[in-house]
């Protein structure tokens, strides 16, 4: 749920070295593996099977600094309303209709997509819908008029953009969706995060942080700031977190739906501590949506302390957005169950290329979490670090 965070559309420079996505994120010292031996409530070992699966397979190939630079230059042109096209040698064209390229997450997604398209020598037409469903639908219709060979996009509105998928179906143009589906039409492939696994990874990270602080799981009083329970991601992350928390012996004392809104998240934190003043751990289902509100609330309650300091509240985030990842680096946040957003874009490009070439395409691809901890926070393969190193 990175769509709440905005970033500057300023030019991003090339990285100093080739960024290899193969092998994806470092996870050393992250969550306990399946069938790990964990401390039980009585302090003796007990066997627990982690709910989250192993990380997804590494994307094929690497992403070069040149590909990153081309992607960010094109993204900035699309934001400015200028023609943003890449010319390959295959003679085939993929239309990419971004939901909002001024957004950190969508920019990272686009880096992965364009790298995959470049590696396959595809032409790419890039358009930016500016989070406007009507504009995105019109752009899809324009691409169909231009007779592109495939279309890739993240729907701004799942209901409204069904018309775009149906129009593409009538034109026999394959559609690849990223992160969100539509309510109607037949898509060739959907590439998205495994939100149940991401929620479970949040519980794993919380358990790990408590273990490193020598706090028994039974001594934790956890506040779960849920995502919007009217959305699939909110429901699935809650399912993954709560079930894994129960397996690990973590006690959730308050759970509040923050509706993916920073102000509501702020109010929820204040409410939670009023209900249960002894809360000593916080899990938020989206750092992109909730981080500013939770940070402000903890600070106002005088509960914003660094790891190792007296009164530190264990704090686990989700998504891997720059703000919470910086807070991991600074010692305020203990971990982040990040999405693999760059890989998401790369996999979508691979699916589009396969569809164009009449090759088999996996209809739904779920990508597992990329756990971020203080030990691996500077790994350049985390998607927010790609953006940071390129600034």
MIDREN-306079 format. One record per residue (C-alpha): x, y, z; residue in one letter. Coordinates in Angstrom, 1 decimal, always signed. Each point is the difference from the previous one (the first is absolute). Last residue first. Layout:
% MIDREN-306079
{r {X, Y, Z}, 'A'}
...
This chain:
% MIDREN-306079
{r {+18.9, +10.8, -5.8}, 'X'}
{r {+0.9, -3.4, -1.4}, 'X'}
{r {+1.2, -1.4, +3.2}, 'X'}
{r {-3.3, +0.9, +1.6}, 'X'}
{r {-2.1, -1.5, -2.8}, 'X'}
{r {+1.8, -3.3, +0.0}, 'X'}
{r {+0.0, +0.2, +3.8}, 'X'}
{r {-3.8, +0.0, +0.0}, 'X'}
{r {+0.0, -3.1, -2.1}, 'X'}
{r {+2.2, -2.0, +2.3}, 'X'}
{r {+2.8, -1.3, -2.3}, 'X'}
{r {+2.6, +2.5, +1.4}, 'X'}
{r {+0.2, -1.8, +3.3}, 'X'}
{r {+0.3, +2.8, +2.5}, 'X'}
{r {-2.8, -1.3, +2.3}, 'X'}
{r {+1.7, -3.5, +0.3}, 'X'}
{r {+0.9, -0.2, +3.7}, 'X'}
{r {-2.5, +2.6, +1.2}, 'X'}
{r {-2.7, -2.2, -1.5}, 'X'}
{r {-1.9, -0.1, -3.3}, 'X'}
{r {-2.0, -3.1, -1.0}, 'X'}
{r {-0.7, -0.3, -3.8}, 'X'}
{r {-3.4, -1.6, +0.0}, 'X'}
{r {-1.4, -2.5, -2.5}, 'X'}
{r {-1.0, +0.6, -3.6}, 'X'}
{r {-3.3, -1.6, -1.3}, 'X'}
{r {-0.3, -0.6, -3.7}, 'X'}
{r {-3.4, -0.6, -1.6}, 'X'}
{r {-0.7, -1.1, -3.5}, 'X'}
{r {+3.4, -1.6, -0.6}, 'X'}
{r {+0.6, +0.7, -3.7}, 'X'}
{r {+0.7, -2.6, -2.7}, 'X'}
{r {+1.6, +1.4, -3.2}, 'X'}
{r {-1.8, +1.8, -2.8}, 'X'}
{r {+2.9, +2.4, -0.5}, 'X'}
{r {-2.1, +2.9, +1.1}, 'X'}
{r {-1.2, -1.9, +3.0}, 'X'}
{r {+3.6, -0.9, +1.0}, 'X'}
{r {+1.1, +3.7, -0.4}, 'X'}
{r {-2.9, +1.1, +2.2}, 'X'}
{r {+0.7, -2.6, +2.7}, 'X'}
{r {+3.7, +1.0, +0.1}, 'X'}
{r {-1.0, +3.7, +0.3}, 'X'}
{r {-2.3, -0.9, +2.9}, 'X'}
{r {+2.8, -1.9, +1.6}, 'X'}
{r {+2.3, +3.0, -0.2}, 'X'}
{r {-2.7, +2.3, +1.5}, 'X'}
{r {-0.6, -2.3, +3.0}, 'X'}
{r {+3.8, -0.5, +0.4}, 'X'}
{r {+0.3, +3.8, +0.6}, 'X'}
{r {-2.8, -0.2, +2.5}, 'X'}
{r {+1.2, -2.9, +2.1}, 'X'}
{r {-2.2, +1.0, +3.0}, 'X'}
{r {+1.6, +0.8, +3.3}, 'X'}
{r {-0.6, -1.7, +3.3}, 'X'}
{r {+1.7, +2.8, +2.0}, 'X'}
{r {+2.0, -0.2, +3.2}, 'X'}
{r {+0.9, +1.5, +3.3}, 'X'}
{r {-1.1, +3.6, -0.6}, 'X'}
{r {+1.6, +2.8, +2.0}, 'X'}
{r {+3.7, -0.9, -0.6}, 'X'}
{r {+1.0, +2.5, -2.6}, 'X'}
{r {+0.4, -2.6, -2.8}, 'X'}
{r {-3.4, -1.5, +0.9}, 'X'}
{r {-1.4, +3.5, +0.0}, 'X'}
{r {+1.5, +0.5, -3.5}, 'X'}
{r {-1.9, -3.1, -1.0}, 'X'}
{r {-3.2, +1.4, +1.5}, 'X'}
{r {+0.3, +3.2, -2.1}, 'X'}
{r {+1.3, -1.6, -3.2}, 'X'}
{r {-2.9, -2.5, -0.5}, 'X'}
{r {+0.7, -3.7, +0.7}, 'X'}
{r {-3.6, -1.3, -0.1}, 'X'}
{r {-0.6, -0.8, +3.7}, 'X'}
{r {+1.2, +1.4, +3.4}, 'X'}
{r {+0.9, -1.6, +3.3}, 'X'}
{r {+0.5, +2.1, +3.2}, 'X'}
{r {+1.3, -1.3, +3.3}, 'X'}
{r {-0.7, +2.9, +2.4}, 'X'}
{r {+3.2, +1.2, +1.6}, 'X'}
{r {-0.6, +1.1, +3.7}, 'X'}
{r {+3.6, -0.2, +1.0}, 'X'}
{r {+2.3, +0.3, -3.0}, 'X'}
{r {+1.2, -3.1, -1.9}, 'X'}
{r {-1.9, +0.7, -3.2}, 'X'}
{r {-0.7, +3.7, -0.1}, 'X'}
{r {-2.8, +1.8, +1.9}, 'X'}
{r {-3.3, +1.4, -1.1}, 'X'}
{r {-2.3, -0.6, +3.0}, 'X'}
{r {-0.4, +3.6, +1.2}, 'X'}
{r {-3.7, -0.2, -0.8}, 'X'}
{r {+0.3, +2.8, -2.5}, 'X'}
{r {+3.0, -1.8, -1.6}, 'X'}
{r {-1.9, -3.2, -0.3}, 'X'}
{r {-2.9, +1.8, -1.7}, 'X'}
{r {+2.2, +1.9, -2.4}, 'X'}
{r {+1.9, -3.1, -1.1}, 'X'}
{r {-3.3, -1.9, -0.4}, 'X'}
{r {-1.5, +2.7, -2.2}, 'X'}
{r {+3.0, +0.4, -2.2}, 'X'}
{r {+0.5, -3.8, -0.4}, 'X'}
{r {-3.6, -0.9, -0.7}, 'X'}
{r {-0.6, -0.2, -3.8}, 'X'}
{r {+3.5, -0.9, -1.3}, 'X'}
{r {+0.7, -1.9, +3.2}, 'X'}
{r {-2.9, -2.3, -0.7}, 'X'}
{r {-1.4, -2.8, +2.2}, 'X'}
{r {+1.4, +1.7, +3.1}, 'X'}
{r {+1.3, -2.2, +2.9}, 'X'}
{r {+0.6, +1.7, +3.3}, 'X'}
{r {+1.7, -1.5, +3.1}, 'X'}
{r {+0.1, +1.0, +3.7}, 'X'}
{r {-3.6, +0.7, +0.8}, 'X'}
{r {-0.3, +0.6, +3.8}, 'X'}
{r {-2.4, +2.9, -0.3}, 'X'}
{r {-2.8, -2.3, -1.5}, 'X'}
{r {-3.2, +1.9, -0.8}, 'X'}
{r {+1.6, +3.4, +0.0}, 'X'}
{r {+3.0, -1.4, -1.9}, 'X'}
{r {-2.3, -1.4, -2.7}, 'X'}
{r {-1.9, +3.3, -0.4}, 'X'}
{r {+3.1, +2.0, -0.5}, 'X'}
{r {+1.3, -2.5, -2.5}, 'X'}
{r {-3.4, +0.0, -1.8}, 'X'}
{r {+0.0, +3.7, -0.2}, 'X'}
{r {+3.3, +0.1, -1.8}, 'X'}
{r {-1.1, -2.8, -2.3}, 'X'}
{r {-3.1, +1.9, -0.9}, 'X'}
{r {+2.2, +3.0, -0.9}, 'X'}
{r {+2.3, -2.2, -2.0}, 'X'}
{r {-2.8, -1.8, -2.0}, 'X'}
{r {+0.1, -3.6, -1.2}, 'X'}
{r {-3.5, -0.5, +1.6}, 'X'}
{r {+1.6, -0.1, +3.5}, 'X'}
{r {-1.8, -3.1, +1.2}, 'X'}
{r {+0.8, -0.5, +3.7}, 'X'}
{r {+1.4, -3.1, +1.8}, 'X'}
{r {+0.7, +0.2, +3.7}, 'X'}
{r {+1.5, -2.7, +2.4}, 'X'}
{r {+1.8, -2.1, -2.6}, 'X'}
{r {+2.0, -2.5, +2.1}, 'X'}
{r {+2.9, -1.6, -1.8}, 'X'}
{r {+0.4, -3.8, +0.6}, 'X'}
{r {+1.8, -0.7, -3.3}, 'X'}
{r {-3.0, -2.0, -1.4}, 'X'}
{r {-2.4, +2.7, +1.1}, 'X'}
{r {+2.1, +2.7, -1.7}, 'X'}
{r {+0.1, -2.1, -3.1}, 'X'}
{r {-3.8, -0.1, -0.2}, 'X'}
{r {-0.3, +3.7, +0.8}, 'X'}
{r {+2.6, +1.2, -2.5}, 'X'}
{r {-1.1, -2.2, -3.0}, 'X'}
{r {-3.7, +0.7, +0.5}, 'X'}
{r {+0.5, +3.7, +0.6}, 'X'}
{r {+2.1, +0.2, -3.1}, 'X'}
{r {-2.7, -1.8, -2.0}, 'X'}
{r {-2.9, +2.1, +1.2}, 'X'}
{r {+1.8, +3.3, -0.6}, 'X'}
{r {+1.3, -1.1, -3.4}, 'X'}
{r {-3.5, -1.2, -1.0}, 'X'}
{r {-1.6, +3.3, +0.8}, 'X'}
{r {-3.0, +0.8, +2.3}, 'X'}
{r {+2.1, -0.9, +3.0}, 'X'}
{r {+2.1, +3.1, -0.7}, 'X'}
{r {+3.5, -0.8, +1.4}, 'X'}
{r {+0.4, -0.9, +3.6}, 'X'}
{r {+1.9, +1.8, +2.7}, 'X'}
{r {+0.8, -3.0, +2.2}, 'X'}
{r {+0.9, +1.0, +3.6}, 'X'}
{r {+2.1, -2.6, +1.7}, 'X'}
{r {+0.5, -0.6, +3.7}, 'X'}
{r {+3.1, -2.2, +0.2}, 'X'}
{r {+0.9, -1.7, +3.2}, 'X'}
{r {-1.0, -3.5, -1.4}, 'X'}
{r {+2.5, +0.4, -2.8}, 'X'}
{r {+2.8, +0.2, +2.5}, 'X'}
{r {+2.0, +3.3, -0.2}, 'X'}
{r {+3.7, -0.5, -0.4}, 'X'}
{r {+0.3, +3.0, -2.3}, 'X'}
{r {+1.2, -2.3, -2.8}, 'X'}
{r {-2.9, -2.3, +0.7}, 'X'}
{r {-2.4, +2.9, -0.2}, 'X'}
{r {+1.4, +1.1, -3.3}, 'X'}
{r {-0.2, -3.5, -1.4}, 'X'}
{r {-3.7, -0.4, +1.2}, 'X'}
{r {-0.9, +3.3, -1.7}, 'X'}
{r {+1.8, -1.1, -3.2}, 'X'}
{r {-1.9, -3.3, -0.1}, 'X'}
{r {-3.3, +1.8, +0.6}, 'X'}
{r {+0.7, +2.3, -2.9}, 'X'}
{r {+1.0, -3.0, -2.1}, 'X'}
{r {-3.4, -1.4, +0.6}, 'X'}
{r {-1.6, +3.2, -1.4}, 'X'}
{r {+2.2, -0.2, -3.1}, 'X'}
{r {-0.9, -3.7, -0.5}, 'X'}
{r {-3.7, +0.8, +0.1}, 'X'}
{r {+0.7, +3.0, -2.3}, 'X'}
{r {+1.6, -2.1, -2.7}, 'X'}
{r {+0.9, +2.9, -2.2}, 'X'}
{r {-1.3, +0.4, -3.5}, 'X'}
{r {+0.5, -1.0, -3.6}, 'X'}
{r {-3.3, -0.6, -1.9}, 'X'}
{r {+0.1, -1.6, -3.4}, 'X'}
{r {-1.9, -0.3, -3.3}, 'X'}
{r {-2.9, +2.0, +1.3}, 'X'}
{r {-3.6, -0.8, -0.9}, 'X'}
{r {-2.5, +2.8, +0.5}, 'X'}
{r {-1.8, +1.1, +3.2}, 'X'}
{r {+0.7, +0.9, +3.6}, 'X'}
{r {+3.6, +1.2, -0.6}, 'X'}
{r {+3.1, -1.3, +1.7}, 'X'}
{r {+2.6, +1.8, +2.1}, 'X'}
{r {+3.7, -0.4, +0.6}, 'X'}
{r {+1.0, +0.0, -3.7}, 'X'}
{r {-2.3, -0.9, -2.9}, 'X'}
{r {+1.0, -1.6, -3.3}, 'X'}
{r {-2.4, +0.4, -2.9}, 'X'}
{r {+0.3, -1.9, -3.3}, 'X'}
{r {-1.3, +1.8, -3.1}, 'X'}
{r {-2.7, -2.0, -1.9}, 'X'}
{r {-1.8, +3.3, -0.9}, 'X'}
{r {-3.2, -1.2, +1.8}, 'X'}
{r {+2.1, -1.0, +3.0}, 'X'}
{r {+1.6, +3.4, +0.0}, 'X'}
{r {-3.4, +1.6, +0.2}, 'X'}
{r {-1.0, -2.3, +2.8}, 'X'}
{r {+3.2, +0.9, +1.9}, 'X'}
{r {-0.7, +3.7, -0.4}, 'X'}
{r {-3.6, -0.3, +1.1}, 'X'}
{r {+1.2, -1.8, +3.1}, 'X'}
{r {+1.9, +3.2, +0.8}, 'X'}
{r {-3.1, +1.5, +1.7}, 'X'}
{r {-0.5, -2.8, +2.4}, 'X'}
{r {+3.6, -0.6, +1.1}, 'X'}
{r {+0.8, +3.8, +0.3}, 'X'}
{r {+3.5, +1.3, -0.5}, 'X'}
{r {+0.7, -3.3, -1.7}, 'X'}
{r {+3.7, -1.0, -0.1}, 'X'}
{r {+1.1, -0.2, -3.6}, 'X'}
{r {+1.5, -2.1, -2.8}, 'X'}
{r {-1.3, +0.0, -3.6}, 'X'}
{r {+1.1, -2.4, -2.8}, 'X'}
{r {+0.7, +0.1, -3.8}, 'X'}
{r {-0.8, +3.7, -0.5}, 'X'}
{r {-2.6, +0.8, -2.7}, 'X'}
{r {+0.2, +3.8, +0.2}, 'X'}
{r {-3.8, +0.0, +0.5}, 'X'}
{r {+0.5, -2.5, +2.8}, 'X'}
{r {+2.5, +2.4, +1.6}, 'X'}
{r {-2.5, +2.8, -0.2}, 'X'}
{r {-2.7, -2.1, +1.7}, 'X'}
{r {+2.5, -0.8, +2.8}, 'X'}
{r {+0.7, +3.7, +0.4}, 'X'}
{r {-3.7, +0.8, +0.2}, 'X'}
{r {-0.4, -2.5, +2.8}, 'X'}
{r {+2.9, +1.4, +1.9}, 'X'}
{r {-1.4, +3.6, -0.4}, 'X'}
{r {-3.4, -1.2, +1.3}, 'X'}
{r {+1.7, -1.8, +3.0}, 'X'}
{r {+2.1, +3.0, +1.0}, 'X'}
{r {+3.0, -0.8, +2.2}, 'X'}
{r {+2.2, +2.2, -2.2}, 'X'}
{r {-0.7, -2.3, -3.0}, 'X'}
{r {+3.6, +0.0, -1.2}, 'X'}
{r {+0.8, -1.5, -3.4}, 'X'}
{r {+3.1, -2.0, -1.2}, 'X'}
{r {+0.2, -1.4, -3.5}, 'X'}
{r {+2.6, -2.8, -0.1}, 'X'}
{r {+1.7, -1.6, -3.0}, 'X'}
{r {+1.3, -3.5, +1.0}, 'X'}
{r {+3.6, -1.1, -0.2}, 'X'}
{r {-0.6, -2.8, +2.6}, 'X'}
{r {+2.6, +1.5, +2.4}, 'X'}
{r {-1.6, +3.4, -0.6}, 'X'}
{r {-3.4, -1.4, +1.0}, 'X'}
{r {+1.3, -1.6, +3.2}, 'X'}
{r {+1.8, +3.2, +1.0}, 'X'}
{r {-3.1, +2.0, -0.8}, 'X'}
{r {-2.1, -2.1, +2.4}, 'X'}
{r {+2.4, +0.0, +2.8}, 'X'}
{r {+0.5, +3.7, -0.1}, 'X'}
{r {-3.7, +0.5, -0.4}, 'X'}
{r {-0.7, -1.8, +3.3}, 'X'}
{r {+2.5, +2.3, +1.7}, 'X'}
{r {-1.7, +3.0, -1.4}, 'X'}
{r {-3.4, -1.4, +1.1}, 'X'}
{r {+1.3, -0.4, +3.6}, 'X'}
{r {+1.4, +3.5, +0.3}, 'X'}
{r {-3.0, +1.8, -1.4}, 'X'}
{r {+0.5, +2.7, -2.7}, 'X'}
{r {-0.6, -2.7, -2.5}, 'X'}
{r {-3.7, -0.4, +0.8}, 'X'}
{r {-2.2, -2.8, -1.3}, 'X'}
{r {+2.5, -0.9, -2.8}, 'X'}
{r {-1.3, -0.9, -3.4}, 'X'}
{r {+2.6, -2.1, -1.7}, 'X'}
{r {-0.5, -0.8, -3.7}, 'X'}
{r {+2.1, -2.8, -1.3}, 'X'}
{r {+1.2, +0.1, -3.6}, 'X'}
{r {+1.5, -2.6, -2.3}, 'X'}
{r {+2.5, +0.6, -2.9}, 'X'}
{r {+2.6, -1.9, +2.0}, 'X'}
{r {+2.7, +2.7, -0.3}, 'X'}
{r {-0.8, +2.2, +3.0}, 'X'}
{r {-1.1, +3.6, +0.0}, 'X'}
{r {-1.0, +1.6, +3.3}, 'X'}
{r {-2.8, +2.5, +0.2}, 'X'}
{r {-1.0, +2.8, +2.3}, 'X'}
{r {-1.7, +2.8, -1.9}, 'X'}
{r {-0.4, +2.9, +2.3}, 'X'}
{r {-2.8, +0.5, +2.6}, 'X'}
{r {+2.4, +1.1, +2.7}, 'X'}
{r {-0.6, -3.1, +2.0}, 'X'}
{r {+0.7, -2.1, -3.2}, 'X'}
{r {+3.3, +1.8, -0.4}, 'X'}
{r {+1.0, -0.6, +3.6}, 'X'}
{r {-0.8, -3.7, -0.4}, 'X'}
{r {+2.0, -0.1, -3.2}, 'X'}
{r {+3.1, +1.4, +1.8}, 'X'}
{r {-0.6, -2.4, +2.9}, 'X'}
{r {-0.2, -3.1, -2.2}, 'X'}
{r {+3.0, +1.0, -2.1}, 'X'}
{r {+2.1, +0.6, +3.1}, 'X'}
{r {-1.0, -3.4, +1.5}, 'X'}
{r {+0.8, -1.7, -3.3}, 'X'}
{r {+3.4, +1.7, -0.2}, 'X'}
{r {+0.8, -0.9, +3.6}, 'X'}
{r {-0.6, -3.6, -1.0}, 'X'}
{r {-2.7, -2.4, +1.2}, 'X'}
{r {+1.1, -3.6, +0.2}, 'X'}
{r {-1.2, -3.2, -1.6}, 'X'}
{r {-3.0, -2.1, +0.8}, 'X'}
{r {-1.9, +1.0, +3.2}, 'X'}
{r {+0.9, -1.9, +3.1}, 'X'}
{r {-2.4, -2.7, +1.1}, 'X'}
{r {-2.5, +0.9, +2.6}, 'X'}
{r {+1.0, +0.2, +3.6}, 'X'}
{r {-0.8, -3.1, +2.0}, 'X'}
{r {-3.6, -0.2, +1.2}, 'X'}
{r {-1.5, +1.9, +2.9}, 'X'}
{r {-2.0, -2.0, +2.6}, 'X'}
{r {+3.0, -1.0, +2.1}, 'X'}
{r {-0.1, -3.5, +1.5}, 'X'}
{r {+0.4, -0.1, +3.7}, 'X'}
{r {+1.9, -2.6, +2.1}, 'X'}
{r {+0.4, +0.8, +3.7}, 'X'}
{r {+3.1, +0.7, +2.0}, 'X'}
{r {-0.3, +0.7, +3.8}, 'X'}
{r {-0.5, +3.5, +1.4}, 'X'}
{r {-3.5, -0.7, +1.4}, 'X'}
{r {-1.8, +2.0, -2.6}, 'X'}
{r {+2.0, -1.7, -2.7}, 'X'}
{r {+3.3, +1.1, -1.5}, 'X'}
{r {+0.2, -0.9, -3.7}, 'X'}
{r {+1.6, -2.9, -1.9}, 'X'}
{r {-0.6, +0.7, -3.7}, 'X'}
{r {-2.2, -2.4, -1.9}, 'X'}
{r {-0.2, +2.6, -2.9}, 'X'}
{r {+2.6, +2.7, +0.4}, 'X'}
{r {+0.1, +2.6, +2.7}, 'X'}
{r {-0.2, +3.5, -1.5}, 'X'}
{r {+3.0, +2.1, -0.8}, 'X'}
{r {+3.6, -0.8, +1.0}, 'X'}
{r {+1.2, -0.1, -3.5}, 'X'}
{r {-2.7, +1.0, -2.4}, 'X'}
{r {+2.0, +1.7, -2.6}, 'X'}
{r {-2.3, +1.1, -2.8}, 'X'}
{r {-0.2, -1.1, -3.6}, 'X'}
{r {+2.4, -2.8, -1.2}, 'X'}
{r {-0.2, +1.6, -3.4}, 'X'}
{r {-0.8, +3.7, +0.4}, 'X'}
{r {+3.5, +1.0, -0.9}, 'X'}
{r {+0.6, +3.7, +0.2}, 'X'}
{r {+2.9, +0.9, -2.2}, 'X'}
{r {+2.1, +2.7, +1.6}, 'X'}
{r {-0.1, +3.7, +0.8}, 'X'}
{r {-3.7, +0.2, -0.5}, 'X'}
{r {-1.3, +2.2, -2.7}, 'X'}
{r {-1.5, +3.3, +0.9}, 'X'}
{r {-3.7, +0.7, +0.8}, 'X'}
{r {-1.6, +3.0, -1.5}, 'X'}
{r {-2.7, +1.7, +2.2}, 'X'}
{r {-3.5, -1.5, +0.2}, 'X'}
{r {+0.0, +0.6, +3.7}, 'X'}
{r {-1.7, -2.6, +2.1}, 'X'}
{r {-3.5, -1.0, +1.1}, 'X'}
{r {-1.0, -2.7, +2.4}, 'X'}
{r {-3.6, -1.3, +0.1}, 'X'}
{r {+0.3, -2.4, -2.9}, 'X'}
{r {+2.5, -2.2, +1.9}, 'X'}
{r {-2.6, -2.6, +1.1}, 'X'}
